[in-house]
Amino acid sequence: MEFTMYSDVVLVRDIPEEGLRTGDVGTVVERHDVPGKETGYSVEFFDMLGKTIAIVTLQASTFRLPVHSDIPAVRPAAEAVSE
């Protein structure tokens, strides 16, 4: 599947090294095409106040588009838990 720039996407697996979990929502900010490989995208993840918490380059199979049955949720970021 192809994703357009600045579209919201939902993670379908955890990315523990970045403190991201399945269901986290990010925004596509760049597309990366490498011949013979799955298309990659840079995705930016924000906290609820708009501060960037991670920008990660991921394969397209790592996320999906949101659907009407998705319900937003809030969880503390790994950093916020220790503050």
Residue pairs with C-beta under 8 A, 6 or more apart in sequence:
1 60
1 64
1 65
2 39
2 60
3 9
3 28
3 31
3 41
3 60
3 63
3 65
4 28
5 28
5 29
5 30
5 31
6 27
6 28
6 29
7 27
7 28
7 65
8 25
8 26
8 27
8 65
8 66
9 25
9 26
9 27
9 28
9 41
9 43
9 63
9 64
9 65
9 66
10 23
10 24
10 25
10 63
10 64
10 65
10 66
10 70
11 20
11 21
11 22
11 23
11 24
11 25
11 26
11 62
11 63
12 22
12 61
12 62
12 63
12 64
13 22
13 62
14 20
14 21
14 22
15 21
15 54
15 56
15 58
15 62
18 45
18 54
18 56
19 53
19 54
19 77
19 78
19 79
20 26
20 45
20 54
20 56
21 75
23 73
24 45
25 45
25 66
25 72
26 43
26 44
26 45
26 46
26 54
26 56
26 63
27 43
27 44
27 45
27 46
28 41
28 42
28 43
29 41
29 42
29 43
29 44
29 55
30 41
30 42
30 57
31 39
31 40
31 41
32 39
32 40
32 41
32 42
32 57
33 39
33 40
34 40
38 59
38 60
38 61
39 59
39 60
40 57
40 58
40 59
40 60
41 57
41 58
41 60
41 63
42 55
42 56
42 57
42 58
43 55
43 56
43 57
43 58
43 63
44 52
44 54
44 55
45 52
45 53
45 54
45 55
45 56
46 52
46 53
47 53
47 77
47 80
48 74
53 77
53 79
